[in-house]
Amino acid sequence: MEDNKQITEQKITYSKVLKAMEDFAENEKELIFTGNMIEILRYVCGSEEELERYKNICSMYINTYQTYLKLAQRVYDIVNKK
């Protein structure tokens, strides 16, 4: 039980995240910085469970926006009689 508590309380430093990004392409770095993802990366790198939770959240958003796009296309087609 104590081991699990230590793992979940582990803090990932900014320098560890930045070091991990050293070989990333410039556009990838830019996306991380402009999206303010450093805090998210620090959080999800703390444990595999947090990473999985983040993946699930992202998948949910992707599915929701894909549905929005399909609905927008359907409404567009009806409005424009296609």
PDB file of N, CA, C and O in Angstrom:
ATOM      1  N   MET A   1       0.825  -1.190   0.000  1.00  0.00           N
ATOM      2  CA  MET A   1       0.000   0.000   0.000  1.00  0.00           C
ATOM      3  C   MET A   1       0.870   1.256   0.000  1.00  0.00           C
ATOM      4  O   MET A   1       0.587   2.209  -0.726  1.00  0.00           O
ATOM      5  N   GLU A   2       1.907   1.257   0.797  1.00  0.00           N
ATOM      6  CA  GLU A   2       2.812   2.407   0.873  1.00  0.00           C
ATOM      7  C   GLU A   2       3.501   2.656  -0.465  1.00  0.00           C
ATOM      8  O   GLU A   2       3.705   3.807  -0.849  1.00  0.00           O
ATOM      9  N   ASP A   3       3.868   1.569  -1.191  1.00  0.00           N
ATOM     10  CA  ASP A   3       4.510   1.717  -2.496  1.00  0.00           C
ATOM     11  C   ASP A   3       3.589   2.425  -3.475  1.00  0.00           C
ATOM     12  O   ASP A   3       4.032   3.303  -4.216  1.00  0.00           O
ATOM     13  N   ASN A   4       2.306   2.053  -3.488  1.00  0.00           N
ATOM     14  CA  ASN A   4       1.345   2.697  -4.383  1.00  0.00           C
ATOM     15  C   ASN A   4       1.210   4.174  -4.060  1.00  0.00           C
ATOM     16  O   ASN A   4       1.119   5.000  -4.969  1.00  0.00           O
ATOM     17  N   LYS A   5       1.196   4.516  -2.794  1.00  0.00           N
ATOM     18  CA  LYS A   5       1.076   5.911  -2.386  1.00  0.00           C
ATOM     19  C   LYS A   5       2.286   6.710  -2.868  1.00  0.00           C
ATOM     20  O   LYS A   5       2.144   7.842  -3.331  1.00  0.00           O
ATOM     21  N   GLN A   6       3.464   6.123  -2.760  1.00  0.00           N
ATOM     22  CA  GLN A   6       4.673   6.816  -3.213  1.00  0.00           C
ATOM     23  C   GLN A   6       4.630   7.060  -4.715  1.00  0.00           C
ATOM     24  O   GLN A   6       5.010   8.134  -5.182  1.00  0.00           O
ATOM     25  N   ILE A   7       4.174   6.078  -5.467  1.00  0.00           N
ATOM     26  CA  ILE A   7       4.137   6.216  -6.918  1.00  0.00           C
ATOM     27  C   ILE A   7       3.180   7.325  -7.313  1.00  0.00           C
ATOM     28  O   ILE A   7       3.523   8.161  -8.149  1.00  0.00           O
ATOM     29  N   THR A   8       1.988   7.353  -6.732  1.00  0.00           N
ATOM     30  CA  THR A   8       1.004   8.361  -7.126  1.00  0.00           C
ATOM     31  C   THR A   8       1.395   9.753  -6.646  1.00  0.00           C
ATOM     32  O   THR A   8       0.953  10.747  -7.223  1.00  0.00           O
ATOM     33  N   GLU A   9       2.206   9.845  -5.613  1.00  0.00           N
ATOM     34  CA  GLU A   9       2.631  11.147  -5.121  1.00  0.00           C
ATOM     35  C   GLU A   9       3.920  11.633  -5.779  1.00  0.00           C
ATOM     36  O   GLU A   9       4.370  12.748  -5.517  1.00  0.00           O
ATOM     37  N   GLN A  10       4.509  10.803  -6.628  1.00  0.00           N
ATOM     38  CA  GLN A  10       5.749  11.180  -7.298  1.00  0.00           C
ATOM     39  C   GLN A  10       5.501  12.403  -8.175  1.00  0.00           C
ATOM     40  O   GLN A  10       4.521  12.456  -8.918  1.00  0.00           O
ATOM     41  N   LYS A  11       6.379  13.364  -8.083  1.00  0.00           N
ATOM     42  CA  LYS A  11       6.262  14.580  -8.891  1.00  0.00           C
ATOM     43  C   LYS A  11       7.252  14.504 -10.057  1.00  0.00           C
ATOM     44  O   LYS A  11       8.434  14.214  -9.873  1.00  0.00           O
ATOM     45  N   ILE A  12       6.752  14.765 -11.228  1.00  0.00           N
ATOM     46  CA  ILE A  12       7.604  14.833 -12.407  1.00  0.00           C
ATOM     47  C   ILE A  12       7.954  16.313 -12.598  1.00  0.00           C
ATOM     48  O   ILE A  12       7.068  17.162 -12.683  1.00  0.00           O
ATOM     49  N   THR A  13       9.230  16.603 -12.661  1.00  0.00           N
ATOM     50  CA  THR A  13       9.674  17.994 -12.746  1.00  0.00           C
ATOM     51  C   THR A  13       9.568  18.514 -14.180  1.00  0.00           C
ATOM     52  O   THR A  13       9.524  17.746 -15.141  1.00  0.00           O
ATOM     53  N   TYR A  14       9.528  19.834 -14.288  1.00  0.00           N
ATOM     54  CA  TYR A  14       9.547  20.468 -15.606  1.00  0.00           C
ATOM     55  C   TYR A  14      10.793  20.049 -16.374  1.00  0.00           C
ATOM     56  O   TYR A  14      10.733  19.784 -17.574  1.00  0.00           O
ATOM     57  N   SER A  15      11.916  19.990 -15.678  1.00  0.00           N
ATOM     58  CA  SER A  15      13.165  19.653 -16.373  1.00  0.00           C
ATOM     59  C   SER A  15      13.129  18.237 -16.945  1.00  0.00           C
ATOM     60  O   SER A  15      13.701  17.987 -18.006  1.00  0.00           O
ATOM     61  N   LYS A  16      12.460  17.305 -16.253  1.00  0.00           N
ATOM     62  CA  LYS A  16      12.335  15.943 -16.797  1.00  0.00           C
ATOM     63  C   LYS A  16      11.498  15.945 -18.065  1.00  0.00           C
ATOM     64  O   LYS A  16      11.833  15.266 -19.036  1.00  0.00           O
ATOM     65  N   VAL A  17      10.417  16.702 -18.059  1.00  0.00           N
ATOM     66  CA  VAL A  17       9.561  16.778 -19.247  1.00  0.00           C
ATOM     67  C   VAL A  17      10.313  17.441 -20.394  1.00  0.00           C
ATOM     68  O   VAL A  17      10.279  16.950 -21.523  1.00  0.00           O
ATOM     69  N   LEU A  18      10.989  18.545 -20.117  1.00  0.00           N
ATOM     70  CA  LEU A  18      11.748  19.236 -21.160  1.00  0.00           C
ATOM     71  C   LEU A  18      12.866  18.363 -21.706  1.00  0.00           C
ATOM     72  O   LEU A  18      13.117  18.363 -22.911  1.00  0.00           O
ATOM     73  N   LYS A  19      13.535  17.624 -20.844  1.00  0.00           N
ATOM     74  CA  LYS A  19      14.598  16.711 -21.274  1.00  0.00           C
ATOM     75  C   LYS A  19      14.032  15.631 -22.197  1.00  0.00           C
ATOM     76  O   LYS A  19      14.651  15.273 -23.199  1.00  0.00           O
ATOM     77  N   ALA A  20      12.853  15.116 -21.850  1.00  0.00           N
ATOM     78  CA  ALA A  20      12.221  14.080 -22.677  1.00  0.00           C
ATOM     79  C   ALA A  20      11.863  14.615 -24.060  1.00  0.00           C
ATOM     80  O   ALA A  20      11.788  13.854 -25.025  1.00  0.00           O
ATOM     81  N   MET A  21      11.643  15.923 -24.155  1.00  0.00           N
ATOM     82  CA  MET A  21      11.229  16.534 -25.412  1.00  0.00           C
ATOM     83  C   MET A  21      12.397  16.995 -26.282  1.00  0.00           C
ATOM     84  O   MET A  21      12.178  17.506 -27.381  1.00  0.00           O
ATOM     85  N   GLU A  22      13.604  16.829 -25.822  1.00  0.00           N
ATOM     86  CA  GLU A  22      14.774  17.362 -26.540  1.00  0.00           C
ATOM     87  C   GLU A  22      14.809  16.999 -28.017  1.00  0.00           C
ATOM     88  O   GLU A  22      15.119  17.848 -28.852  1.00  0.00           O
ATOM     89  N   ASP A  23      14.502  15.765 -28.348  1.00  0.00           N
ATOM     90  CA  ASP A  23      14.600  15.323 -29.732  1.00  0.00           C
ATOM     91  C   ASP A  23      13.291  15.447 -30.514  1.00  0.00           C
ATOM     92  O   ASP A  23      13.203  14.988 -31.653  1.00  0.00           O
ATOM     93  N   PHE A  24      12.287  16.058 -29.916  1.00  0.00           N
ATOM     94  CA  PHE A  24      11.019  16.261 -30.616  1.00  0.00           C
ATOM     95  C   PHE A  24      11.229  17.259 -31.746  1.00  0.00           C
ATOM     96  O   PHE A  24      12.115  18.111 -31.680  1.00  0.00           O
ATOM     97  N   ALA A  25      10.415  17.145 -32.770  1.00  0.00           N
ATOM     98  CA  ALA A  25      10.435  18.120 -33.861  1.00  0.00           C
ATOM     99  C   ALA A  25       9.939  19.466 -33.327  1.00  0.00           C
ATOM    100  O   ALA A  25       9.195  19.520 -32.347  1.00  0.00           O
ATOM    101  N   GLU A  26      10.352  20.529 -33.972  1.00  0.00           N
ATOM    102  CA  GLU A  26       9.975  21.871 -33.518  1.00  0.00           C
ATOM    103  C   GLU A  26       8.459  22.060 -33.483  1.00  0.00           C
ATOM    104  O   GLU A  26       7.930  22.685 -32.564  1.00  0.00           O
ATOM    105  N   ASN A  27       7.766  21.522 -34.482  1.00  0.00           N
ATOM    106  CA  ASN A  27       6.306  21.693 -34.492  1.00  0.00           C
ATOM    107  C   ASN A  27       5.647  20.937 -33.336  1.00  0.00           C
ATOM    108  O   ASN A  27       4.608  21.366 -32.836  1.00  0.00           O
ATOM    109  N   GLU A  28       6.234  19.829 -32.911  1.00  0.00           N
ATOM    110  CA  GLU A  28       5.703  19.099 -31.755  1.00  0.00           C
ATOM    111  C   GLU A  28       5.921  19.891 -30.468  1.00  0.00           C
ATOM    112  O   GLU A  28       5.032  19.986 -29.622  1.00  0.00           O
ATOM    113  N   LYS A  29       7.113  20.453 -30.337  1.00  0.00           N
ATOM    114  CA  LYS A  29       7.406  21.289 -29.169  1.00  0.00           C
ATOM    115  C   LYS A  29       6.473  22.486 -29.126  1.00  0.00           C
ATOM    116  O   LYS A  29       5.940  22.834 -28.073  1.00  0.00           O
ATOM    117  N   GLU A  30       6.280  23.114 -30.283  1.00  0.00           N
ATOM    118  CA  GLU A  30       5.409  24.285 -30.369  1.00  0.00           C
ATOM    119  C   GLU A  30       3.984  23.931 -29.934  1.00  0.00           C
ATOM    120  O   GLU A  30       3.348  24.690 -29.203  1.00  0.00           O
ATOM    121  N   LEU A  31       3.498  22.799 -30.376  1.00  0.00           N
ATOM    122  CA  LEU A  31       2.156  22.360 -29.997  1.00  0.00           C
ATOM    123  C   LEU A  31       2.046  22.172 -28.490  1.00  0.00           C
ATOM    124  O   LEU A  31       1.049  22.565 -27.884  1.00  0.00           O
ATOM    125  N   ILE A  32       3.056  21.580 -27.893  1.00  0.00           N
ATOM    126  CA  ILE A  32       3.064  21.372 -26.443  1.00  0.00           C
ATOM    127  C   ILE A  32       3.069  22.707 -25.713  1.00  0.00           C
ATOM    128  O   ILE A  32       2.310  22.900 -24.763  1.00  0.00           O
ATOM    129  N   PHE A  33       3.917  23.629 -26.150  1.00  0.00           N
ATOM    130  CA  PHE A  33       4.027  24.911 -25.458  1.00  0.00           C
ATOM    131  C   PHE A  33       2.801  25.795 -25.673  1.00  0.00           C
ATOM    132  O   PHE A  33       2.319  26.418 -24.727  1.00  0.00           O
ATOM    133  N   THR A  34       2.291  25.859 -26.904  1.00  0.00           N
ATOM    134  CA  THR A  34       1.133  26.721 -27.151  1.00  0.00           C
ATOM    135  C   THR A  34      -0.138  26.127 -26.558  1.00  0.00           C
ATOM    136  O   THR A  34      -1.079  26.860 -26.253  1.00  0.00           O
ATOM    137  N   GLY A  35      -0.173  24.826 -26.393  1.00  0.00           N
ATOM    138  CA  GLY A  35      -1.339  24.181 -25.788  1.00  0.00           C
ATOM    139  C   GLY A  35      -1.243  24.091 -24.278  1.00  0.00           C
ATOM    140  O   GLY A  35      -2.093  23.477 -23.633  1.00  0.00           O
ATOM    141  N   ASN A  36      -0.209  24.703 -23.710  1.00  0.00           N
ATOM    142  CA  ASN A  36       0.004  24.647 -22.257  1.00  0.00           C
ATOM    143  C   ASN A  36      -0.064  23.219 -21.719  1.00  0.00           C
ATOM    144  O   ASN A  36      -0.705  22.958 -20.701  1.00  0.00           O
ATOM    145  N   MET A  37       0.596  22.312 -22.405  1.00  0.00           N
ATOM    146  CA  MET A  37       0.530  20.904 -22.058  1.00  0.00           C
ATOM    147  C   MET A  37       1.573  20.451 -21.039  1.00  0.00           C
ATOM    148  O   MET A  37       1.545  19.300 -20.604  1.00  0.00           O
ATOM    149  N   ILE A  38       2.470  21.315 -20.662  1.00  0.00           N
ATOM    150  CA  ILE A  38       3.528  20.903 -19.736  1.00  0.00           C
ATOM    151  C   ILE A  38       2.934  20.360 -18.442  1.00  0.00           C
ATOM    152  O   ILE A  38       3.369  19.318 -17.951  1.00  0.00           O
ATOM    153  N   GLU A  39       1.954  21.048 -17.891  1.00  0.00           N
ATOM    154  CA  GLU A  39       1.327  20.579 -16.645  1.00  0.00           C
ATOM    155  C   GLU A  39       0.645  19.240 -16.848  1.00  0.00           C
ATOM    156  O   GLU A  39       0.732  18.360 -15.992  1.00  0.00           O
ATOM    157  N   ILE A  40      -0.033  19.080 -17.975  1.00  0.00           N
ATOM    158  CA  ILE A  40      -0.690  17.803 -18.273  1.00  0.00           C
ATOM    159  C   ILE A  40       0.354  16.702 -18.383  1.00  0.00           C
ATOM    160  O   ILE A  40       0.172  15.611 -17.841  1.00  0.00           O
ATOM    161  N   LEU A  41       1.437  16.982 -19.077  1.00  0.00           N
ATOM    162  CA  LEU A  41       2.491  15.970 -19.234  1.00  0.00           C
ATOM    163  C   LEU A  41       3.114  15.603 -17.892  1.00  0.00           C
ATOM    164  O   LEU A  41       3.391  14.431 -17.637  1.00  0.00           O
ATOM    165  N   ARG A  42       3.334  16.584 -17.045  1.00  0.00           N
ATOM    166  CA  ARG A  42       3.873  16.298 -15.708  1.00  0.00           C
ATOM    167  C   ARG A  42       2.924  15.382 -14.943  1.00  0.00           C
ATOM    168  O   ARG A  42       3.356  14.467 -14.242  1.00  0.00           O
ATOM    169  N   TYR A  43       1.652  15.636 -15.085  1.00  0.00           N
ATOM    170  CA  TYR A  43       0.650  14.866 -14.349  1.00  0.00           C
ATOM    171  C   TYR A  43       0.552  13.434 -14.881  1.00  0.00           C
ATOM    172  O   TYR A  43       0.602  12.477 -14.107  1.00  0.00           O
ATOM    173  N   VAL A  44       0.410  13.288 -16.210  1.00  0.00           N
ATOM    174  CA  VAL A  44       0.194  11.944 -16.772  1.00  0.00           C
ATOM    175  C   VAL A  44       1.446  11.084 -16.724  1.00  0.00           C
ATOM    176  O   VAL A  44       1.350   9.857 -16.771  1.00  0.00           O
ATOM    177  N   CYS A  45       2.611  11.697 -16.633  1.00  0.00           N
ATOM    178  CA  CYS A  45       3.847  10.910 -16.543  1.00  0.00           C
ATOM    179  C   CYS A  45       4.076  10.357 -15.136  1.00  0.00           C
ATOM    180  O   CYS A  45       5.011   9.588 -14.912  1.00  0.00           O
ATOM    181  N   GLY A  46       3.231  10.746 -14.203  1.00  0.00           N
ATOM    182  CA  GLY A  46       3.376  10.283 -12.833  1.00  0.00           C
ATOM    183  C   GLY A  46       3.022   8.822 -12.646  1.00  0.00           C
ATOM    184  O   GLY A  46       3.557   8.164 -11.754  1.00  0.00           O
ATOM    185  N   SER A  47       2.116   8.298 -13.488  1.00  0.00           N
ATOM    186  CA  SER A  47       1.746   6.889 -13.363  1.00  0.00           C
ATOM    187  C   SER A  47       1.070   6.420 -14.645  1.00  0.00           C
ATOM    188  O   SER A  47       0.521   7.217 -15.406  1.00  0.00           O
ATOM    189  N   GLU A  48       1.122   5.133 -14.861  1.00  0.00           N
ATOM    190  CA  GLU A  48       0.481   4.550 -16.033  1.00  0.00           C
ATOM    191  C   GLU A  48      -1.035   4.737 -15.963  1.00  0.00           C
ATOM    192  O   GLU A  48      -1.694   4.907 -16.989  1.00  0.00           O
ATOM    193  N   GLU A  49      -1.581   4.705 -14.750  1.00  0.00           N
ATOM    194  CA  GLU A  49      -3.022   4.892 -14.578  1.00  0.00           C
ATOM    195  C   GLU A  49      -3.454   6.283 -15.035  1.00  0.00           C
ATOM    196  O   GLU A  49      -4.489   6.438 -15.684  1.00  0.00           O
ATOM    197  N   GLU A  50      -2.659   7.288 -14.693  1.00  0.00           N
ATOM    198  CA  GLU A  50      -2.989   8.654 -15.109  1.00  0.00           C
ATOM    199  C   GLU A  50      -2.885   8.806 -16.616  1.00  0.00           C
ATOM    200  O   GLU A  50      -3.699   9.493 -17.233  1.00  0.00           O
ATOM    201  N   LEU A  51      -1.885   8.165 -17.210  1.00  0.00           N
ATOM    202  CA  LEU A  51      -1.756   8.205 -18.665  1.00  0.00           C
ATOM    203  C   LEU A  51      -2.970   7.559 -19.320  1.00  0.00           C
ATOM    204  O   LEU A  51      -3.510   8.103 -20.283  1.00  0.00           O
ATOM    205  N   GLU A  52      -3.405   6.414 -18.818  1.00  0.00           N
ATOM    206  CA  GLU A  52      -4.581   5.735 -19.362  1.00  0.00           C
ATOM    207  C   GLU A  52      -5.831   6.585 -19.204  1.00  0.00           C
ATOM    208  O   GLU A  52      -6.657   6.653 -20.114  1.00  0.00           O
ATOM    209  N   ARG A  53      -5.973   7.228 -18.063  1.00  0.00           N
ATOM    210  CA  ARG A  53      -7.117   8.116 -17.830  1.00  0.00           C
ATOM    211  C   ARG A  53      -7.111   9.259 -18.847  1.00  0.00           C
ATOM    212  O   ARG A  53      -8.158   9.614 -19.390  1.00  0.00           O
ATOM    213  N   TYR A  54      -5.945   9.830 -19.102  1.00  0.00           N
ATOM    214  CA  TYR A  54      -5.829  10.921 -20.068  1.00  0.00           C
ATOM    215  C   TYR A  54      -6.168  10.432 -21.478  1.00  0.00           C
ATOM    216  O   TYR A  54      -6.849  11.129 -22.231  1.00  0.00           O
ATOM    217  N   LYS A  55      -5.693   9.233 -21.835  1.00  0.00           N
ATOM    218  CA  LYS A  55      -6.026   8.658 -23.146  1.00  0.00           C
ATOM    219  C   LYS A  55      -7.533   8.508 -23.294  1.00  0.00           C
ATOM    220  O   LYS A  55      -8.090   8.821 -24.346  1.00  0.00           O
ATOM    221  N   ASN A  56      -8.194   8.030 -22.243  1.00  0.00           N
ATOM    222  CA  ASN A  56      -9.643   7.841 -22.287  1.00  0.00           C
ATOM    223  C   ASN A  56     -10.371   9.174 -22.447  1.00  0.00           C
ATOM    224  O   ASN A  56     -11.336   9.273 -23.205  1.00  0.00           O
ATOM    225  N   ILE A  57      -9.912  10.182 -21.741  1.00  0.00           N
ATOM    226  CA  ILE A  57     -10.523  11.514 -21.853  1.00  0.00           C
ATOM    227  C   ILE A  57     -10.349  12.051 -23.276  1.00  0.00           C
ATOM    228  O   ILE A  57     -11.295  12.572 -23.865  1.00  0.00           O
ATOM    229  N   CYS A  58      -9.146  11.923 -23.821  1.00  0.00           N
ATOM    230  CA  CYS A  58      -8.897  12.398 -25.187  1.00  0.00           C
ATOM    231  C   CYS A  58      -9.769  11.647 -26.189  1.00  0.00           C
ATOM    232  O   CYS A  58     -10.327  12.252 -27.104  1.00  0.00           O
ATOM    233  N   SER A  59      -9.887  10.343 -26.020  1.00  0.00           N
ATOM    234  CA  SER A  59     -10.730   9.545 -26.918  1.00  0.00           C
ATOM    235  C   SER A  59     -12.180   9.998 -26.855  1.00  0.00           C
ATOM    236  O   SER A  59     -12.861  10.064 -27.878  1.00  0.00           O
ATOM    237  N   MET A  60     -12.647  10.308 -25.662  1.00  0.00           N
ATOM    238  CA  MET A  60     -14.017  10.784 -25.498  1.00  0.00           C
ATOM    239  C   MET A  60     -14.220  12.093 -26.272  1.00  0.00           C
ATOM    240  O   MET A  60     -15.220  12.256 -26.970  1.00  0.00           O
ATOM    241  N   TYR A  61     -13.270  13.019 -26.146  1.00  0.00           N
ATOM    242  CA  TYR A  61     -13.373  14.289 -26.873  1.00  0.00           C
ATOM    243  C   TYR A  61     -13.317  14.068 -28.384  1.00  0.00           C
ATOM    244  O   TYR A  61     -14.070  14.692 -29.132  1.00  0.00           O
ATOM    245  N   ILE A  62     -12.443  13.197 -28.825  1.00  0.00           N
ATOM    246  CA  ILE A  62     -12.340  12.910 -30.260  1.00  0.00           C
ATOM    247  C   ILE A  62     -13.659  12.358 -30.771  1.00  0.00           C
ATOM    248  O   ILE A  62     -14.152  12.798 -31.810  1.00  0.00           O
ATOM    249  N   ASN A  63     -14.232  11.412 -30.067  1.00  0.00           N
ATOM    250  CA  ASN A  63     -15.512  10.829 -30.490  1.00  0.00           C
ATOM    251  C   ASN A  63     -16.618  11.874 -30.506  1.00  0.00           C
ATOM    252  O   ASN A  63     -17.437  11.896 -31.424  1.00  0.00           O
ATOM    253  N   THR A  64     -16.648  12.733 -29.507  1.00  0.00           N
ATOM    254  CA  THR A  64     -17.667  13.786 -29.442  1.00  0.00           C
ATOM    255  C   THR A  64     -17.540  14.730 -30.624  1.00  0.00           C
ATOM    256  O   THR A  64     -18.543  15.064 -31.256  1.00  0.00           O
ATOM    257  N   TYR A  65     -16.314  15.172 -30.938  1.00  0.00           N
ATOM    258  CA  TYR A  65     -16.132  16.114 -32.043  1.00  0.00           C
ATOM    259  C   TYR A  65     -16.371  15.457 -33.399  1.00  0.00           C
ATOM    260  O   TYR A  65     -16.794  16.128 -34.341  1.00  0.00           O
ATOM    261  N   GLN A  66     -16.107  14.156 -33.512  1.00  0.00           N
ATOM    262  CA  GLN A  66     -16.438  13.457 -34.755  1.00  0.00           C
ATOM    263  C   GLN A  66     -17.955  13.434 -34.946  1.00  0.00           C
ATOM    264  O   GLN A  66     -18.448  13.589 -36.063  1.00  0.00           O
ATOM    265  N   THR A  67     -18.682  13.241 -33.859  1.00  0.00           N
ATOM    266  CA  THR A  67     -20.145  13.280 -33.925  1.00  0.00           C
ATOM    267  C   THR A  67     -20.621  14.672 -34.313  1.00  0.00           C
ATOM    268  O   THR A  67     -21.519  14.806 -35.145  1.00  0.00           O
ATOM    269  N   TYR A  68     -20.035  15.709 -33.725  1.00  0.00           N
ATOM    270  CA  TYR A  68     -20.389  17.086 -34.091  1.00  0.00           C
ATOM    271  C   TYR A  68     -20.185  17.318 -35.586  1.00  0.00           C
ATOM    272  O   TYR A  68     -21.026  17.933 -36.241  1.00  0.00           O
ATOM    273  N   LEU A  69     -19.066  16.824 -36.127  1.00  0.00           N
ATOM    274  CA  LEU A  69     -18.793  17.008 -37.549  1.00  0.00           C
ATOM    275  C   LEU A  69     -19.834  16.307 -38.411  1.00  0.00           C
ATOM    276  O   LEU A  69     -20.292  16.864 -39.408  1.00  0.00           O
ATOM    277  N   LYS A  70     -20.208  15.098 -38.035  1.00  0.00           N
ATOM    278  CA  LYS A  70     -21.228  14.359 -38.791  1.00  0.00           C
ATOM    279  C   LYS A  70     -22.570  15.080 -38.742  1.00  0.00           C
ATOM    280  O   LYS A  70     -23.267  15.177 -39.752  1.00  0.00           O
ATOM    281  N   LEU A  71     -22.929  15.585 -37.561  1.00  0.00           N
ATOM    282  CA  LEU A  71     -24.186  16.322 -37.432  1.00  0.00           C
ATOM    283  C   LEU A  71     -24.162  17.604 -38.253  1.00  0.00           C
ATOM    284  O   LEU A  71     -25.154  17.955 -38.891  1.00  0.00           O
ATOM    285  N   ALA A  72     -23.033  18.303 -38.238  1.00  0.00           N
ATOM    286  CA  ALA A  72     -22.904  19.524 -39.026  1.00  0.00           C
ATOM    287  C   ALA A  72     -23.056  19.211 -40.518  1.00  0.00           C
ATOM    288  O   ALA A  72     -23.699  19.962 -41.251  1.00  0.00           O
ATOM    289  N   GLN A  73     -22.466  18.111 -40.955  1.00  0.00           N
ATOM    290  CA  GLN A  73     -22.580  17.723 -42.365  1.00  0.00           C
ATOM    291  C   GLN A  73     -24.029  17.401 -42.718  1.00  0.00           C
ATOM    292  O   GLN A  73     -24.509  17.800 -43.779  1.00  0.00           O
ATOM    293  N   ARG A  74     -24.730  16.685 -41.841  1.00  0.00           N
ATOM    294  CA  ARG A  74     -26.121  16.336 -42.092  1.00  0.00           C
ATOM    295  C   ARG A  74     -26.983  17.587 -42.177  1.00  0.00           C
ATOM    296  O   ARG A  74     -27.814  17.706 -43.077  1.00  0.00           O
ATOM    297  N   VAL A  75     -26.794  18.522 -41.247  1.00  0.00           N
ATOM    298  CA  VAL A  75     -27.573  19.760 -41.258  1.00  0.00           C
ATOM    299  C   VAL A  75     -27.248  20.564 -42.517  1.00  0.00           C
ATOM    300  O   VAL A  75     -28.152  21.097 -43.160  1.00  0.00           O
ATOM    301  N   TYR A  76     -25.977  20.654 -42.869  1.00  0.00           N
ATOM    302  CA  TYR A  76     -25.567  21.365 -44.082  1.00  0.00           C
ATOM    303  C   TYR A  76     -26.249  20.759 -45.304  1.00  0.00           C
ATOM    304  O   TYR A  76     -26.783  21.483 -46.144  1.00  0.00           O
ATOM    305  N   ASP A  77     -26.230  19.427 -45.402  1.00  0.00           N
ATOM    306  CA  ASP A  77     -26.847  18.745 -46.543  1.00  0.00           C
ATOM    307  C   ASP A  77     -28.350  19.018 -46.615  1.00  0.00           C
ATOM    308  O   ASP A  77     -28.893  19.226 -47.700  1.00  0.00           O
ATOM    309  N   ILE A  78     -29.018  19.019 -45.466  1.00  0.00           N
ATOM    310  CA  ILE A  78     -30.462  19.272 -45.463  1.00  0.00           C
ATOM    311  C   ILE A  78     -30.746  20.724 -45.837  1.00  0.00           C
ATOM    312  O   ILE A  78     -31.622  20.993 -46.658  1.00  0.00           O
ATOM    313  N   VAL A  79     -30.020  21.646 -45.247  1.00  0.00           N
ATOM    314  CA  VAL A  79     -30.233  23.074 -45.535  1.00  0.00           C
ATOM    315  C   VAL A  79     -29.969  23.374 -47.009  1.00  0.00           C
ATOM    316  O   VAL A  79     -30.672  24.172 -47.629  1.00  0.00           O
ATOM    317  N   ASN A  80     -28.958  22.727 -47.553  1.00  0.00           N
ATOM    318  CA  ASN A  80     -28.587  22.987 -48.947  1.00  0.00           C
ATOM    319  C   ASN A  80     -29.151  21.955 -49.901  1.00  0.00           C
ATOM    320  O   ASN A  80     -28.705  21.875 -51.046  1.00  0.00           O
ATOM    321  N   LYS A  81     -30.121  21.162 -49.465  1.00  0.00           N
ATOM    322  CA  LYS A  81     -30.842  20.176 -50.264  1.00  0.00           C
ATOM    323  C   LYS A  81     -29.940  19.253 -51.056  1.00  0.00           C
ATOM    324  O   LYS A  81     -30.135  19.060 -52.255  1.00  0.00           O
ATOM    325  N   LYS A  82     -28.955  18.685 -50.388  1.00  0.00           N
ATOM    326  CA  LYS A  82     -28.040  17.753 -51.074  1.00  0.00           C
ATOM    327  C   LYS A  82     -28.476  16.339 -50.841  1.00  0.00           C
ATOM    328  O   LYS A  82     -27.839  15.408 -51.333  1.00  0.00           O
TER     329      LYS A  82
END
